[in-house]
Amino acid sequence: MAGTDRGDLTRTAILALLGTVGPLSRTELARELDLSPATVTQLTRELMGYGMLEELDLKPSRGGRPAQRLGLVGSAGRALGVKVTADHLVLVDVRLDGEVLGAWECAFDPSSPEALDRLADAVEAVVSGSGRGVTARTSASAGHGQAPPLLGIGVGVPGSVEDQAVGTVNAPTLGWQAMPVGERLRRRLKLPVLVENDVNALAAAERLYGRGRTHRDFLVLTIGRGVGAAIVADGRVYRGARGGAGEFGHVPVDPAGPVCGCGARGCLEAYVGSAGLLAARAASGKPDEQVFAEAGAVLGRAAAGLINVVDPEVVVVLGEGTADWPLWQVGFDPAVRAQLYPGRRDISIEVESWDDTSWAQGAAALVLATPFDAAGAAGEQGRLVRARLIGTTP
Ligand SMILES: [Zn+2]
């Protein structure tokens, strides 16, 4: 799988389909990918030989022989995901099938001149198993036998990244301008490194393990310190011309509003981000219920605007802020429904329970998704990840 011949693309397409819709029979694979049964038999035999696919249970059939289903082998690979915040790092070790093997954290100062070295130190401490300078949050499940091969490092940042495989970061909330995160980590760690906006990374995880299994068009909204969105259109995360798509927090709400972290006035985030909420609470003296309900209404109107533009099948709300969702919902629900375009008012808006390691799991999914990415959004780094998956060093 080192080159990019037709067979490579077909193998990737098989992995992509199994990675996004779950186990399928050979007949279903042939039908979905418009391949001959002989081609599917040959390619799946090769992938099983690489240890990437396994035969699962028999699928009951109406008449005829029950079909053997094929699925991805979760232990074929793992990735380390890192979430960078303004004051700490969270790191997780995740298997190809999404199972979390361990989670760690450490304090982090993005304004330090040594910030990138400290980031690399933390990753190295987890990769090497030394644990130096990082605190384990969940004890790594010992598991049986060998740990799966490490395919690469995914990094999620609250900012924009023009090219995942290059990994140069602009993030005002971290004080980072053109920070060469990917380059520095690759040089230190000698591993494939992908860097992406954290909300886009969450959407990559949803595409792989969540809504992407049943929907090709969906929106991910996040609330917490910042407010963000990721747009999954036709099965892919829409990144825009410079990787900056989805800056939902900077939708203008009121030109006379408070100054936002981006420098403009009256952005959505200045009202409903956690700092804006705290300020509103302190300035108004209103009870929490009312502050959250008003923020929910502001968020609901803005969300309706985005839904009207993008036309998703479903909306998923994630992020630290969802812990208070019952308070937000009082204002959010009526506001969003009132502004949705006719015919969309029954759209499903689902709020998921939030796990503190979810951001870092999204970052790991950047790496874990590359074997299934026929379009090669991860570029050269994606090729290196695939080479590590089948155990060949290019
Ligand atoms: Zn702004």
Residues whose N, C-alpha, C, O or C-beta is under 5 A from the ligand:
A	BS01	ZN	G249 H250 C260 G261 C262 A264 C267
